[in-house]
């Protein structure tokens, strides 16, 4: 019975749409996060002088707000993913469940 359920879900066009959208969105955010993180690491590794520049007369350097920006960016895209998952992906998941349950009932 469970194999039949899995097969019906996998064959459902709404499930295929959900999987395609979720995968594309997840990979897009992953690439953005990797670019932000590794961009910062590459700056640390290869352009320390840029990150060590002082901002004004105090002790703050450019590296501090850029590093903080990476952290804020991480929190922001996580929040964006959760918001979209709760709104769009959960709606599509519910539609798939209803469609598959409708077919399963005699």
Secondary structure, DSSP 4 states (H G I P E B T S, - for coil): -HHHHHHHHHH-HHHHHHHHHHHHHHHHHHHHHHHHHHHHHHHHHH-HHHHT-B-TTSS-BHHHHHHHHHHHHHHHHHHHHHHHIIIIIHHHHHHHHHHHHHHH--
